[in-house]
Amino acid sequence: MDWTELIDVAFDVLGSGNSEARSSAVRAVEGSVVPGEQPVAATAGRHPDHFRKGVLVLTTRRLLFLKDGKPPVPVALEAITDVTVSRSRINGEILRVVALTGAHRYEEVAKAETFAEQVREAAVAARRAAQAPVPAQAAGPAPDLLDQLERLAALHASGALTAEEFGKAKQRLLG
């Protein structure tokens, strides 16, 4: 699957036949692709700060939210610590993604359970790839567990993570 096919699938789920919006989304994604990044899945959803729906794009490296041709809002997969789906009568299926960089919420997500599972699997694969041994000459300092725990604590203290989310994320870091 290439980027255009992925965006087409997402816009079909979104129910939008607007070819200019599709082209704009493809340009926005292709303009921000990092070397080696490949498309995985896409669906439609709405960020709580926006009235209209946008497109959630899962790649081999990031989760992106696209809306109206604006630069994508990225979440690095290796930073994702938890992905949950809940339901609301007003906001439909809600996808909540907790990352070391903060919590992200998307409402009215189409096929949220399936997409959430794909995000979970991609996040696990990204963390494994990040932890894979590298040749000695290219090896840099390993990510510091203490720094990651401090970031989690700061997110919890700021209210971005609930006590339960903080506990789950901490357990994942500690193994």
N, C-alpha and C positions, 0 to 999 in steps of 0.2 A: 504494500500500500504506500502511495506517495502522499505528499502534503496536500495536494489538490483533492485527491480522493477522500482523504481524512476530513478535510473541511467540508466537502460536499455531503458526506455522511452526517456530520454534525448539523449542518444547515437543514438537511432533510428532516432530522429529528426536531429541530427548532421550528420547522414548518415555514421556512422562509424561502421564497423562490427568487429573491433579489440577487441577481448575478453580480451587481456592483459590490454588494456587501460581501459576497463570497470571495470575489477577487481581492477586495481590500483585506479580508482576513488572511487569505493565502499570502499576500505580500507582507503583512505584519509578521506572520509566523516565519516565513522564509528569511525575512530580514533579521530575525533574532536567533536563528538556528546556530548552535555551536557545533564545531567540527565533531563528526561521529554521531550526532544526535539523529534519531530516527523516529518517525511517527508510530504510535502504538494504538491509540483509541481516541474517540471524541464523543461528546454528547452535548446537549443543551442544558443551560442552567441560568440562574440569575443571581448576581451578587446583591446582597441586601442594600447596598448603596445606590443601585441602579434600578430604574423602573422596568426597562425592557430586558429580555433575555439576551444572553451572549452564548459563547461557545467555550466549553472546557476541552482542552486538548492535552492528552497524556502522551509524553514522548519517552524515550529511553533515559532521559536525564531530568525532565521537569514536568510539572503540571502547570499549564498556562490557562489564563482566562482571557478571552478576546471579546471585545465589544466595540462595534462601530469603527473598526479600523484603527483603533488606538493601540499604542504599544502594549504587548501582552503583559499581564501581571504574572510573574513566574514564582513557583515554589520548587526549590531543589528537592528531588526525590530522596536523596540520602539524608535530608534534614527532617523528613516526615516521620513522626513517631506514632501517630494514631489516625485512623480514618473510620468514621462512623456515619451511619445513616439513621435519621429519625424521620417521623412523619408529623405533619401539622395540617389541620383542616384549612388553614389560611395560606400557608407557604408550601404545601405539597411535600414532596420528599426533599429532605435537607441533608446535604453532604457537608460534613464537618471534617476538616483536615487540620490536624495539629502538627506543627513543625517546630524545630528549634528556633525558627525566625518569627513565630507567632501562629495564631489560630486563624483559619480561613473558613468562611461559611458560604455555601452556595445553596440557593433555594430553588424550588420547582425543577429539580434535576431529573431529566428523563433517564429511565433505567438506572437509577441511583445505586441499587445494590450491585448490579453487574459492574458498573463503572468503579465503585468503591473497591471491589475485589481486585480489579485490574490495577488500581492505584496502589493497593497494599502489596501486590506481587511485584510491581515495578519498583516500589520503595525498598523492598527486601533485596531485590536484585541489585539495585544501585548501591545499597550499603555494603553488600558482599563485594561488589566490584571495587568500591572505595577502600575496602580493607584488604584486598588481594595484595600479596607481596609484589613489590616492584624490584627490578634489578638494583643492586647495591649502588651503582653509580648514579641512578636517578632517584634514589630514596631520599626523602626529606624527613623532617621531623613528623612523627605520628601525631594524629589529632589528640589533644590532651583531654582526657576524660574529665578532669577537674573543671576545665573551661566549659565543657558541654553541660556539666551539672550546674555550674554557676549560671549559665544562660537560662537553663530550665528554671532555676530558683528565681531569677529575675523576672521571667515571664509569669511565674506563679504569683510573685509579690505584686506585680503590676496589675494582676487580675485577668491577664490574657489566658491563663490556664486555671481550671478549677483544681481543687485538691485531688480529685480522682484522676484527671488528665495528667497532672504533675506526677502522681504516683505511678501511673502506667508508663509514662515516658522515662521516668527514672529507672524503673525496673528493666525496660528495654536496653537502656544504656549500660546498666550493671550486669546484664545478662541473666 
